[in-house]
Amino acid sequence: MAKRKENRDKAQVELEKATEAGDAETMDKMNRRLVKVTSEHNDECKRLLKLMGIPFVDVSKLYLSSFDLRDNESLCTLDTFR
């Protein structure tokens, strides 16, 4: 966690420098590093994938399931969808 905060602080400093210099490319890059992904973002992505008909695996449901994935031969792998 400390490393993440350190990287975040560095990105914030770099963003301020890029803003002063007017460097749009670096500003965009640093802004992307400052974004925190929330469960809302994940839910929106899942909804979009579903609407587009793109299959995906909800890992949170797999993690909570009671069976061992290695022992279930009938379970599809992610390679199936590529």
Distance bins in CASP14 RR format, pairs under 12 A and 6 or more apart:
PFRMAT RR
TARGET T0000
AUTHOR 0000-0000-0000
RMODE 2
METHOD distances of the structure
MODEL  1
1 7 0 0 0 0 0 1 0 0 0 0 0
1 8 0 0 0 0 0 1 0 0 0 0 0
2 8 0 0 0 0 0 1 0 0 0 0 0
2 9 0 0 0 0 0 1 0 0 0 0 0
3 9 0 0 0 0 0 1 0 0 0 0 0
3 10 0 0 0 0 0 1 0 0 0 0 0
4 10 0 0 0 0 0 1 0 0 0 0 0
4 11 0 0 0 0 0 1 0 0 0 0 0
4 33 0 0 0 0 0 1 0 0 0 0 0
4 34 0 0 0 0 0 1 0 0 0 0 0
4 36 0 0 0 0 1 0 0 0 0 0 0
5 11 0 0 0 0 0 1 0 0 0 0 0
5 12 0 0 0 0 0 1 0 0 0 0 0
5 34 0 0 0 0 0 1 0 0 0 0 0
5 36 0 0 0 0 0 1 0 0 0 0 0
6 12 0 0 0 0 0 1 0 0 0 0 0
6 13 0 0 0 0 0 1 0 0 0 0 0
7 13 0 0 0 0 0 1 0 0 0 0 0
7 14 0 0 0 0 0 1 0 0 0 0 0
7 30 0 0 0 0 0 1 0 0 0 0 0
7 33 1 0 0 1 0 0 0 0 0 0 0
7 34 0 0 0 0 1 0 0 0 0 0 0
8 14 0 0 0 0 0 1 0 0 0 0 0
8 15 0 0 0 0 0 1 0 0 0 0 0
8 30 0 0 0 0 0 1 0 0 0 0 0
8 33 1 0 0 1 0 0 0 0 0 0 0
8 34 1 0 0 1 0 0 0 0 0 0 0
8 35 0 0 0 0 0 1 0 0 0 0 0
8 36 0 0 0 0 1 0 0 0 0 0 0
9 15 0 0 0 0 0 1 0 0 0 0 0
9 16 0 0 0 0 0 1 0 0 0 0 0
9 30 0 0 0 0 0 1 0 0 0 0 0
9 33 0 0 0 0 0 1 0 0 0 0 0
9 34 0 0 0 0 0 1 0 0 0 0 0
10 16 0 0 0 0 0 1 0 0 0 0 0
10 17 0 0 0 0 0 1 0 0 0 0 0
10 30 0 0 0 0 1 0 0 0 0 0 0
10 33 0 0 0 0 1 0 0 0 0 0 0
10 34 0 0 0 0 0 1 0 0 0 0 0
11 17 0 0 0 0 0 1 0 0 0 0 0
11 18 0 0 0 0 0 1 0 0 0 0 0
11 26 0 0 0 0 0 1 0 0 0 0 0
11 27 0 0 0 0 0 1 0 0 0 0 0
11 28 0 0 0 0 0 1 0 0 0 0 0
11 29 0 0 0 0 1 0 0 0 0 0 0
11 30 1 0 1 0 0 0 0 0 0 0 0
11 31 0 0 0 0 1 0 0 0 0 0 0
11 32 0 0 0 0 1 0 0 0 0 0 0
11 33 1 0 1 0 0 0 0 0 0 0 0
11 34 1 0 1 0 0 0 0 0 0 0 0
11 35 0 0 0 0 0 1 0 0 0 0 0
11 36 0 0 0 0 0 1 0 0 0 0 0
12 18 0 0 0 0 0 1 0 0 0 0 0
12 19 0 0 0 0 0 1 0 0 0 0 0
12 27 0 0 0 0 0 1 0 0 0 0 0
12 30 1 0 0 1 0 0 0 0 0 0 0
12 31 0 0 0 0 0 1 0 0 0 0 0
12 33 0 0 0 0 1 0 0 0 0 0 0
12 34 1 0 0 1 0 0 0 0 0 0 0
13 19 0 0 0 0 0 1 0 0 0 0 0
13 20 0 0 0 0 0 1 0 0 0 0 0
13 26 0 0 0 0 0 1 0 0 0 0 0
13 30 0 0 0 0 1 0 0 0 0 0 0
13 33 0 0 0 0 0 1 0 0 0 0 0
13 34 0 0 0 0 0 1 0 0 0 0 0
14 20 0 0 0 0 0 1 0 0 0 0 0
14 21 0 0 0 0 0 1 0 0 0 0 0
14 23 0 0 0 0 1 0 0 0 0 0 0
14 25 0 0 0 0 0 1 0 0 0 0 0
14 26 1 0 0 1 0 0 0 0 0 0 0
14 27 0 0 0 0 1 0 0 0 0 0 0
14 28 0 0 0 0 0 1 0 0 0 0 0
14 29 0 0 0 0 1 0 0 0 0 0 0
14 30 1 0 1 0 0 0 0 0 0 0 0
14 31 0 0 0 0 0 1 0 0 0 0 0
14 32 0 0 0 0 0 1 0 0 0 0 0
14 33 0 0 0 0 1 0 0 0 0 0 0
14 34 0 0 0 0 1 0 0 0 0 0 0
15 21 0 0 0 0 0 1 0 0 0 0 0
15 22 0 0 0 0 0 1 0 0 0 0 0
15 23 0 0 0 0 1 0 0 0 0 0 0
15 24 0 0 0 0 0 1 0 0 0 0 0
15 26 1 0 0 1 0 0 0 0 0 0 0
15 27 1 0 0 1 0 0 0 0 0 0 0
15 28 0 0 0 0 1 0 0 0 0 0 0
15 29 0 0 0 0 1 0 0 0 0 0 0
15 30 1 1 0 0 0 0 0 0 0 0 0
15 31 1 0 0 1 0 0 0 0 0 0 0
15 32 0 0 0 0 0 1 0 0 0 0 0
15 33 0 0 0 0 1 0 0 0 0 0 0
15 34 1 0 0 1 0 0 0 0 0 0 0
15 35 0 0 0 0 0 1 0 0 0 0 0
16 22 0 0 0 0 0 1 0 0 0 0 0
16 23 0 0 0 0 0 1 0 0 0 0 0
16 26 0 0 0 0 0 1 0 0 0 0 0
16 27 0 0 0 0 1 0 0 0 0 0 0
16 30 0 0 0 0 1 0 0 0 0 0 0
16 31 0 0 0 0 0 1 0 0 0 0 0
16 34 0 0 0 0 0 1 0 0 0 0 0
17 23 0 0 0 0 1 0 0 0 0 0 0
17 26 1 0 0 1 0 0 0 0 0 0 0
17 27 0 0 0 0 1 0 0 0 0 0 0
17 29 0 0 0 0 0 1 0 0 0 0 0
17 30 0 0 0 0 1 0 0 0 0 0 0
18 24 0 0 0 0 1 0 0 0 0 0 0
18 25 0 0 0 0 1 0 0 0 0 0 0
18 26 1 1 0 0 0 0 0 0 0 0 0
18 27 1 0 1 0 0 0 0 0 0 0 0
18 28 0 0 0 0 1 0 0 0 0 0 0
18 29 0 0 0 0 1 0 0 0 0 0 0
18 30 1 0 0 1 0 0 0 0 0 0 0
18 31 0 0 0 0 1 0 0 0 0 0 0
18 33 0 0 0 0 0 1 0 0 0 0 0
19 26 0 0 0 0 1 0 0 0 0 0 0
19 27 1 0 1 0 0 0 0 0 0 0 0
19 28 0 0 0 0 0 1 0 0 0 0 0
19 30 0 0 0 0 1 0 0 0 0 0 0
19 31 0 0 0 0 1 0 0 0 0 0 0
20 26 0 0 0 0 0 1 0 0 0 0 0
20 27 0 0 0 0 0 1 0 0 0 0 0
21 27 0 0 0 0 1 0 0 0 0 0 0
21 30 0 0 0 0 0 1 0 0 0 0 0
22 28 0 0 0 0 0 1 0 0 0 0 0
23 29 0 0 0 0 1 0 0 0 0 0 0
23 30 0 0 0 0 1 0 0 0 0 0 0
23 31 0 0 0 0 0 1 0 0 0 0 0
24 30 0 0 0 0 0 1 0 0 0 0 0
24 31 0 0 0 0 0 1 0 0 0 0 0
25 31 0 0 0 0 0 1 0 0 0 0 0
25 32 0 0 0 0 0 1 0 0 0 0 0
26 32 0 0 0 0 0 1 0 0 0 0 0
26 33 0 0 0 0 0 1 0 0 0 0 0
27 33 0 0 0 0 0 1 0 0 0 0 0
27 34 0 0 0 0 0 1 0 0 0 0 0
28 34 0 0 0 0 0 1 0 0 0 0 0
28 35 0 0 0 0 0 1 0 0 0 0 0
29 35 0 0 0 0 0 1 0 0 0 0 0
35 41 0 0 0 0 1 0 0 0 0 0 0
36 42 0 0 0 0 0 1 0 0 0 0 0
37 43 0 0 0 0 0 1 0 0 0 0 0
37 44 0 0 0 0 0 1 0 0 0 0 0
37 45 0 0 0 0 1 0 0 0 0 0 0
38 44 0 0 0 0 1 0 0 0 0 0 0
38 45 0 0 0 0 0 1 0 0 0 0 0
39 45 0 0 0 0 0 1 0 0 0 0 0
39 46 0 0 0 0 0 1 0 0 0 0 0
39 60 0 0 0 0 1 0 0 0 0 0 0
40 46 0 0 0 0 0 1 0 0 0 0 0
40 47 0 0 0 0 0 1 0 0 0 0 0
41 47 0 0 0 0 0 1 0 0 0 0 0
41 48 0 0 0 0 0 1 0 0 0 0 0
42 48 0 0 0 0 0 1 0 0 0 0 0
42 49 0 0 0 0 0 1 0 0 0 0 0
42 56 0 0 0 0 0 1 0 0 0 0 0
42 58 0 0 0 0 1 0 0 0 0 0 0
42 59 0 0 0 0 0 1 0 0 0 0 0
42 60 0 0 0 0 1 0 0 0 0 0 0
43 49 0 0 0 0 0 1 0 0 0 0 0
43 50 0 0 0 0 0 1 0 0 0 0 0
43 58 0 0 0 0 0 1 0 0 0 0 0
43 60 0 0 0 0 0 1 0 0 0 0 0
44 50 0 0 0 0 0 1 0 0 0 0 0
44 51 0 0 0 0 0 1 0 0 0 0 0
45 51 0 0 0 0 0 1 0 0 0 0 0
45 52 0 0 0 0 0 1 0 0 0 0 0
45 54 0 0 0 0 0 1 0 0 0 0 0
45 56 0 0 0 0 1 0 0 0 0 0 0
45 58 0 0 0 0 0 1 0 0 0 0 0
46 52 0 0 0 0 0 1 0 0 0 0 0
46 53 0 0 0 0 0 1 0 0 0 0 0
46 54 0 0 0 0 0 1 0 0 0 0 0
46 55 0 0 0 0 0 1 0 0 0 0 0
46 56 1 0 0 1 0 0 0 0 0 0 0
46 57 0 0 0 0 0 1 0 0 0 0 0
46 58 1 0 0 1 0 0 0 0 0 0 0
46 59 0 0 0 0 0 1 0 0 0 0 0
46 60 0 0 0 0 0 1 0 0 0 0 0
46 61 0 0 0 0 0 1 0 0 0 0 0
47 53 0 0 0 0 0 1 0 0 0 0 0
47 54 0 0 0 0 0 1 0 0 0 0 0
47 56 0 0 0 0 0 1 0 0 0 0 0
47 58 0 0 0 0 0 1 0 0 0 0 0
48 54 0 0 0 0 1 0 0 0 0 0 0
48 56 0 0 0 0 0 1 0 0 0 0 0
49 55 1 0 0 1 0 0 0 0 0 0 0
49 56 1 0 1 0 0 0 0 0 0 0 0
49 57 0 0 0 0 0 1 0 0 0 0 0
49 58 0 0 0 0 0 1 0 0 0 0 0
49 81 0 0 0 0 0 1 0 0 0 0 0
50 56 1 0 0 1 0 0 0 0 0 0 0
50 58 0 0 0 0 0 1 0 0 0 0 0
53 81 0 0 0 0 0 1 0 0 0 0 0
54 81 0 0 0 0 1 0 0 0 0 0 0
54 82 0 0 0 0 0 1 0 0 0 0 0
55 76 0 0 0 0 1 0 0 0 0 0 0
55 77 0 0 0 0 0 1 0 0 0 0 0
55 78 0 0 0 0 1 0 0 0 0 0 0
55 80 0 0 0 0 1 0 0 0 0 0 0
55 81 1 0 1 0 0 0 0 0 0 0 0
55 82 0 0 0 0 0 1 0 0 0 0 0
56 62 0 0 0 0 0 1 0 0 0 0 0
56 76 0 0 0 0 0 1 0 0 0 0 0
56 78 0 0 0 0 1 0 0 0 0 0 0
56 80 0 0 0 0 0 1 0 0 0 0 0
56 81 1 0 0 1 0 0 0 0 0 0 0
56 82 0 0 0 0 0 1 0 0 0 0 0
57 63 0 0 0 0 0 1 0 0 0 0 0
57 65 0 0 0 0 0 1 0 0 0 0 0
57 69 0 0 0 0 0 1 0 0 0 0 0
57 75 0 0 0 0 1 0 0 0 0 0 0
57 76 0 0 0 0 1 0 0 0 0 0 0
57 77 0 0 0 0 1 0 0 0 0 0 0
57 78 1 0 0 1 0 0 0 0 0 0 0
57 79 0 0 0 0 0 1 0 0 0 0 0
57 80 0 0 0 0 1 0 0 0 0 0 0
57 81 1 0 0 1 0 0 0 0 0 0 0
58 64 0 0 0 0 1 0 0 0 0 0 0
58 65 0 0 0 0 0 1 0 0 0 0 0
59 65 0 0 0 0 0 1 0 0 0 0 0
59 69 0 0 0 0 0 1 0 0 0 0 0
59 78 0 0 0 0 1 0 0 0 0 0 0
61 67 0 0 0 0 0 1 0 0 0 0 0
61 69 0 0 0 0 0 1 0 0 0 0 0
62 68 0 0 0 0 0 1 0 0 0 0 0
62 69 1 0 0 1 0 0 0 0 0 0 0
62 70 0 0 0 0 0 1 0 0 0 0 0
62 72 0 0 0 0 0 1 0 0 0 0 0
62 75 0 0 0 0 1 0 0 0 0 0 0
62 76 0 0 0 0 0 1 0 0 0 0 0
62 77 0 0 0 0 0 1 0 0 0 0 0
62 78 0 0 0 0 0 1 0 0 0 0 0
63 69 0 0 0 0 1 0 0 0 0 0 0
65 71 0 0 0 0 0 1 0 0 0 0 0
65 72 0 0 0 0 1 0 0 0 0 0 0
65 75 0 0 0 0 1 0 0 0 0 0 0
66 72 0 0 0 0 0 1 0 0 0 0 0
67 73 0 0 0 0 0 1 0 0 0 0 0
67 74 0 0 0 0 0 1 0 0 0 0 0
67 75 0 0 0 0 1 0 0 0 0 0 0
68 75 0 0 0 0 0 1 0 0 0 0 0
69 75 1 0 0 1 0 0 0 0 0 0 0
69 76 0 0 0 0 0 1 0 0 0 0 0
69 77 0 0 0 0 1 0 0 0 0 0 0
69 78 0 0 0 0 0 1 0 0 0 0 0
70 77 0 0 0 0 0 1 0 0 0 0 0
74 80 0 0 0 0 0 1 0 0 0 0 0
76 82 0 0 0 0 0 1 0 0 0 0 0
END
